[in-house]
């Protein structure tokens, strides 16, 4: 059985930003997979994280999003979350980061 990558880069662009499909699990131990994929994209330009498949996110996942946002700010790029799952929307709201991450 082939193992499918938890994160895939979608070769589509919206609003001039790369669109990346996030894995279903953004919890402790999964950070490096997402970081390794998106850091080069952030260095090149803006990034939209499609979080429609995310059904598990913990403090480590939230911390990773905050770190990515800081890196984007330093690079002069933008980072936004699109299509957040109910779980993602609830977690971002709980920690008062929904206004920072969710695209209008």
C-alpha beads as a LAMMPS data file, in Angstrom:
LAMMPS data file: protein, C-alpha beads

104 atoms
103 bonds

1 atom types
1 bond types

-500.0 500.0 xlo xhi
-500.0 500.0 ylo yhi
-500.0 500.0 zlo zhi

Masses

1 110.0

Atoms # bond

1 1 1 0.000 0.000 0.000
2 1 1 1.452 3.348 -0.996
3 1 1 1.738 5.967 1.682
4 1 1 0.251 9.274 0.618
5 1 1 1.973 12.454 1.740
6 1 1 0.041 14.196 4.482
7 1 1 0.778 17.563 2.920
8 1 1 0.637 18.333 -0.744
9 1 1 1.344 21.485 -2.652
10 1 1 -1.419 22.317 -5.079
11 1 1 -0.122 24.039 -8.212
12 1 1 -2.889 26.600 -8.160
13 1 1 -2.712 30.184 -7.123
14 1 1 -5.381 32.361 -5.584
15 1 1 -4.897 36.077 -5.146
16 1 1 -1.235 35.643 -6.140
17 1 1 -0.515 33.223 -3.301
18 1 1 0.489 29.567 -3.310
19 1 1 -2.253 27.267 -2.040
20 1 1 -1.166 24.359 0.191
21 1 1 -3.467 21.591 1.411
22 1 1 -2.723 20.864 5.079
23 1 1 -2.704 17.381 6.594
24 1 1 -5.642 16.118 8.619
25 1 1 -3.501 16.011 11.769
26 1 1 -1.687 19.144 12.956
27 1 1 -0.576 17.932 16.339
28 1 1 2.748 17.417 18.117
29 1 1 5.200 15.487 15.977
30 1 1 3.721 16.621 12.656
31 1 1 5.216 20.134 12.648
32 1 1 8.341 19.438 10.595
33 1 1 6.416 17.989 7.680
34 1 1 4.395 21.177 7.281
35 1 1 7.346 23.459 8.029
36 1 1 9.609 21.755 5.468
37 1 1 7.010 22.193 2.756
38 1 1 5.874 25.747 3.363
39 1 1 9.028 27.569 4.497
40 1 1 10.465 27.772 0.962
41 1 1 7.083 29.008 -0.286
42 1 1 6.928 31.730 2.372
43 1 1 10.420 32.870 1.390
44 1 1 9.200 33.260 -2.205
45 1 1 5.827 34.873 -1.564
46 1 1 2.413 34.604 -0.011
47 1 1 0.732 31.442 1.170
48 1 1 -2.835 30.220 1.644
49 1 1 -3.216 27.176 3.887
50 1 1 -6.286 25.131 2.986
51 1 1 -7.301 23.577 6.291
52 1 1 -10.521 21.903 5.163
53 1 1 -9.107 18.421 5.913
54 1 1 -7.765 19.247 9.381
55 1 1 -9.691 17.347 12.029
56 1 1 -7.036 17.330 14.757
57 1 1 -5.071 20.362 15.922
58 1 1 -3.409 20.937 19.283
59 1 1 -1.183 23.561 20.914
60 1 1 1.782 22.425 18.815
61 1 1 -0.252 22.927 15.635
62 1 1 -1.358 26.388 16.762
63 1 1 2.248 27.200 17.678
64 1 1 3.381 26.116 14.224
65 1 1 0.820 28.423 12.618
66 1 1 2.006 31.333 14.790
67 1 1 5.633 30.597 13.854
68 1 1 4.741 30.470 10.154
69 1 1 2.911 33.777 10.468
70 1 1 5.975 35.372 12.075
71 1 1 8.202 34.021 9.291
72 1 1 5.808 35.359 6.653
73 1 1 5.768 38.779 8.317
74 1 1 9.574 38.876 8.394
75 1 1 9.739 37.871 4.726
76 1 1 7.191 40.516 3.755
77 1 1 4.774 37.806 2.682
78 1 1 1.232 37.081 3.757
79 1 1 -0.156 33.904 5.260
80 1 1 -3.846 33.138 5.588
81 1 1 -5.987 30.124 6.351
82 1 1 -8.768 29.286 3.925
83 1 1 -11.553 26.732 4.196
84 1 1 -10.966 26.069 7.898
85 1 1 -12.614 22.966 9.288
86 1 1 -14.999 23.370 12.204
87 1 1 -12.228 22.158 14.541
88 1 1 -9.694 24.679 13.226
89 1 1 -12.169 27.554 13.408
90 1 1 -13.057 26.604 17.010
91 1 1 -9.410 26.341 18.110
92 1 1 -8.417 29.646 16.508
93 1 1 -11.408 31.329 18.107
94 1 1 -10.597 29.784 21.489
95 1 1 -7.090 31.283 21.470
96 1 1 -8.271 34.550 19.858
97 1 1 -6.286 34.079 16.643
98 1 1 -9.204 33.772 14.246
99 1 1 -8.999 37.441 13.166
100 1 1 -5.298 37.073 12.460
101 1 1 -5.380 33.919 10.342
102 1 1 -8.715 33.562 8.612
103 1 1 -8.893 35.135 5.172
104 1 1 -11.746 37.500 4.515

Bonds

1 1 1 2
2 1 2 3
3 1 3 4
4 1 4 5
5 1 5 6
6 1 6 7
7 1 7 8
8 1 8 9
9 1 9 10
10 1 10 11
11 1 11 12
12 1 12 13
13 1 13 14
14 1 14 15
15 1 15 16
16 1 16 17
17 1 17 18
18 1 18 19
19 1 19 20
20 1 20 21
21 1 21 22
22 1 22 23
23 1 23 24
24 1 24 25
25 1 25 26
26 1 26 27
27 1 27 28
28 1 28 29
29 1 29 30
30 1 30 31
31 1 31 32
32 1 32 33
33 1 33 34
34 1 34 35
35 1 35 36
36 1 36 37
37 1 37 38
38 1 38 39
39 1 39 40
40 1 40 41
41 1 41 42
42 1 42 43
43 1 43 44
44 1 44 45
45 1 45 46
46 1 46 47
47 1 47 48
48 1 48 49
49 1 49 50
50 1 50 51
51 1 51 52
52 1 52 53
53 1 53 54
54 1 54 55
55 1 55 56
56 1 56 57
57 1 57 58
58 1 58 59
59 1 59 60
60 1 60 61
61 1 61 62
62 1 62 63
63 1 63 64
64 1 64 65
65 1 65 66
66 1 66 67
67 1 67 68
68 1 68 69
69 1 69 70
70 1 70 71
71 1 71 72
72 1 72 73
73 1 73 74
74 1 74 75
75 1 75 76
76 1 76 77
77 1 77 78
78 1 78 79
79 1 79 80
80 1 80 81
81 1 81 82
82 1 82 83
83 1 83 84
84 1 84 85
85 1 85 86
86 1 86 87
87 1 87 88
88 1 88 89
89 1 89 90
90 1 90 91
91 1 91 92
92 1 92 93
93 1 93 94
94 1 94 95
95 1 95 96
96 1 96 97
97 1 97 98
98 1 98 99
99 1 99 100
100 1 100 101
101 1 101 102
102 1 102 103
103 1 103 104
